[in-house]
């Protein structure tokens, strides 16, 4: 099966920009929230968000577009609250999602987005500036244990499709052997209990560099890449770039996208391995800057090359940078507050007490605008 779907990002790991805020680590936000309201209220907040941000009807909607898959990024703390101690409620929650997915003919890829110790120095791995997964063997051992635990409990779930065992690893070129050995040991841990499901290996440097993986490929192993180029256009970091057009000094068009992706196609053909684009997406500016043309062109190349894919991201607070949601929250209540000076979820430190019910309700997809232009392009290729 060639997977074609969307990412349920911002759900089981809260990324700041997806919720209209600065890109601070999730743990920083939750620690401050707990200090204000206490542990019990934090637990209520987490459960309320989890139960409302993505619901059964969201999977029904995604399926109705023609998608066959959802990628579910998660924080290791979602399952592992303490070292080697796993949260049964979280496991039951994932099994519920798998039941919903099965009902709507969707497959689920689990993505470890924030590993123990963090696999890169960015907010989306819940890092505070260090990638300690690579400097501390204890963190790696906990990760092997977590994946074996999940594999043993999910291997017989009908909708479960595969393990994206580490999102966007970043490690110095001189230490690539550490990442390669991490992948080998994770594969061993999973294969002790599950020999049939696909394991996805992401390249180094945010899913870009894959050549070093060719000698650890085997049956039911696939390669995952992330494709956001040209970054200053898709993320809207540099304003008024248009596609097709000259971006960062180069002429970007469909031919350029094809040349950018051709090395991955050659790797796939040479090694007889599937390529899955776990993330790609574009910041939507009303369609005025060629966003839809870029999306159509890159999806066309995926189709030509036989790549699977999941679009980033399904749902987000509308923002002017980073790839944003197919569903977007457009309103500007006190807990979004685009006028600042504090943005997005960080306003919850003050707004939560008097607006709790309204905030929880605002997380539901019924309050989000559906970007029919993006949906139209995705449906063409689903």
N, C-alpha and C positions, 0 to 999 in steps of 0.2 A: 504494500500500500504506500502510495505517495501521500504523506500527510500535508494537509492544507488547512490552516486554522488561524487562531488568534491567541495572544498571550493574555492571561488573567493577572497581569502585573499589578502591583500596589495593594494586593489583597492579603496574602499570607506573609508579606513583607511590605511594610508601609514606606514607599519611596516619597520623599518630600514633594517633588514637583508634580507627581500624579495627584497629590492632594492639595495642590496650589501653594505649597510652601517652599522654603529654602531646602536644598538638598543636604539635610543633616542626617546623621545616622539614626536609624529607628530607635536604638537603645538610648540615645540622648534625649529624644522626645519623651519616651516612656518613663525614663528615670525622673525627669522634671515633673511629668504628670503625676507620678506616684508620690513624689515628695509633697505635692500640693494636696492631693485627694486621698492618698493612701493606697495600699496594695489591693484591697477589696474593690475599690472603685476602678482601679486600673484593669482588673480582671473583667469587671462589667463592661468597661469601655472596649476591651479587646474582643470580647464575645459579641457585643452589639455590632461592632464594625464587621467582624467576620460573618455574622449571620445576615447582614443587610447589604454589604457592598456587592457581593455576588450571590444570586439566589437561583433557584431552579429555573425560573422563567428566563434568566440570562442564557443558560445553556440551550433552552428551547429556541431562543432568538438566534443564537449563533448557528445552531443546526439548520434553522429555516433559511439562512443565507446560502447553505450548501456546504458549509464547513464539515470536515470529518474529524477535527482534532482541536483540543485546547492544550496549551502549555501552561502549567501551574507553577510559577516560581514560589519558593518557600524559604523561610528562615530556619536554620537548624534548631533554634529555640522554640519553634512552633511544636516540634516533637520532643526535643531534649531540653527540659527545663533545668536539669542538673546533669552533671556528667554521668553518662550511661544509664540515666533514669528517664524513661520514655512516658509521654503523656498519652494514656489510653484514649482520652476524650478526643485528642487531635487525630489519632488513628481512625476512630469511629467517624469523625467529621470527614476525613478524606474518603473513607468508604462510602459515605453518603453522597459525596460529589461523584464518585465512580458510578453509583447507582443511577443518579440523574443523567450522567453522560451516557450510560448504556441505554437508558430509556429513549434518548434522542439520537442514538447511533453516532455518538462521538467517542473518540479515543482520548486518553489522557497521558500526557508526558509530564512527569515530575521533574522539576528543575531546582537543584540546590543553589539558590541565589545568594545566600549568605552562609558560608561554611563556618565551622568553629574556628575562631582565630582570624577569619577573613582571608580571602584568596587574592584580593587586590586592595588598593589603598583608597577605594572610593566608597561613597555613601551607600551604594546599592548592595555592597557586601556587608553593610553595617560596620564599616571600618572607621576608626578614628585616626587614620593616616598611616596605618601599618598593616602589612599582609603577613600576619603571624602564623598562618597555616604552614608556611614554608620554613619557618625558623623553629617550630616547636613540634616535635614528633608526636607528642601527646594529643595535639589537636588533630593531626592526621589519623591517628589511631581511633579517635572518637568518631571521625567521619566514616571510616571503614565500618565501624560497628553500627552506626546509624543506618547506612545503606543496607547492611545485611539484615538489620531489624525490619526495615521497610520492605525489602524484597521478600522476606519470609512471610510477611503479613499481606502483601498485595499481589503476589505472583498468580493467584487463582482468580483474581478479579477480572471479569470479562472485559471491562472497558479500559483496563490498564494497558498501556502500550509500550512505554519505555522509560529509561532512566537517563536524564540529562545530568550527569553526575557532578558537574561543577560549572557554574556560570562564570564566564569571562575571567579566567585565571590570568594573572600578570606576574611573571617571574623573569629575572635577569637571564639573558641568553646563556651566560656561563653556567647557569644552574638548571637548564632544561631537563637534565637527568632526574632532578628531584620531582618535577611535574610528571615526567614520564613514569617514574616509579610509583608515584601517587596513583596514577591511572591504572597501572598494572595491579597494584594492591587492592584498589577499589573493585576492579573487575573480578579479582579472585574472591573477594568478600561476597559480592552479589552472586557469582556463579556457584558458590557453595550451596546456595538454596534455590537459585533460579537460573536455568540454562536456556530458557526460550525467549525471554523478552529482549528487545533491543537496548543496547547501551550506547549512549551518545557521548563522544569525546569532543570537547571544544578545544579549539586552537589556543595557543598562547596569545598574549596581547589582545585581550577583549575578543577572542574568537577569530583572530585574523591569520595566525601563523600555524600551519598544519603539517608541514613537511616532516617534522620530527616524529610524527605519529605513525608513519607508514610501517614500521617494523613491529608494532604492537596490535595491528589489526587482525581480527579473526572473525569467525562466524557470529552473526548478530551484533556486530559492532558497526556503528555508523559515525560519520564525522559531522559535527555541527559548527557552522560558521555564523557570524553576525555581519550584516551588510547594510551599513548606513551611509556609504559614500555617495556623493561628496558631503562630508559631515557639516561643513559650514552652511550648506543649503538645507539639508534635511532637518538639522537641529535649529535652523534659523538663527545661528550665532552671528552671521554677517547679514545685515539687512539688505533687501532689494536684489539679492541674487535671484535670477530667473533660470528655469530649466525648460527646454534646452538653452544653453548659453555658456558664456565664459564664467567659470567659477574657480576661484583661487588660481587664476592664470591658465587654466586648461579649458578646452571646449568640451563640455559634458553634454552627451546625447545618448541615444540607445547604443550606438556603436561603442562609445566609451564605457558604458556600463558593461557591455558584453566583454570588452577587453579586460576590465577590472575583475570579472568573475571567471574568465577563461582558465586561469591557473587552477582553480578549484575543480573545474570540469575535467581538466587534464589529470589531476590527482585522482579524481573519481574513476576515470577510465583506466588509468595505469594500474591502480590498486584494486579495481573491481569493488569499490565501496560506495555506498550511498552518501550523498551530501544533503544535509538538512539545514536550512537557514532558520535558525531558532529565533532570530530577531532581525527585523528591518522595519522601517517606518519613517514617517515624515511629519513635521509640524505643519498643520493645516492653516493657511492664511486666506481662506475664502476661495481657494482655487485660482487666485490671481497671479501666482508666481510659478505655475507649472507643476504644482504638487501632484496633481492627478496624472499628468503626463509621465512624471518620474515614476509614480507607482505603477502605472500600466506598463511602462517599458521594462522595469525591473522584474515584474511578474511574468512578462512575456519571455524574458531571458531565462528565468527559473523554469518555465514550461519547456522551453527549447532544450535546456540542459538536463531536464528530469530531476530538478532539485525539489525536495519538500520544503515547506515553509510555514511559519506562524508569525502573523503580523503583530508588531508592538505599537500600540497596546489597545486592548478592548475598551478601556474606560479611564477617564481622567478629568480632573478639574481643568477647564479650558485655560490654556496658558499660551505665552508667546514664544516659548523656547522648548526644545526637546520634542521628540515624536509624541504626539498627544492622542487622545482617545477617539475610537470610532464613536463612542458615546462620550459626550462632554457636558460637564456641569457649567452652566452659563451664569447663574445667579451670583449675587455678591453680598451674602449675609455677613454677619459679624465674624463668623468662623472661616470665611474666605478672605474678605477685605482686601481686594486687589489694590485699593488706594493706599494701603500700608498704614503706618510704617512696618508693621508686622504682617506677614502674609500667611494665608492658609492655615494648616492645622496648628501652628504655634499659637494662633489666637484662641485655641481651645483651653489654654491655661486659664484664661479669664472667662471665656464664653460658655464653658461647659456647665457651670453651676446653674445658670438661669435658663439655659436653652437645650438641655439634654435631649428631650424628646424631639425637638425640631432638628437637632443635629443628626440624631440617629435616622430620622425619616429622610433627611437630605441625602443620605448615602445610597438610597434605593435608586435603581436605574430608571424608575418611572419619573424621576425628577431630572433626568439627563436628556439632552438633545441628541438625536441620532443623526450622524453625518451621512446623509443619504448619498452624497457624492462618493465618499470613500467606500461605502457599502456597495454601490453600483460597480465600482472597479473590482473590488474583492470578489463579488459574486460571479463576475465574468470568468474568473480564474479558479474558483472553488470547484 
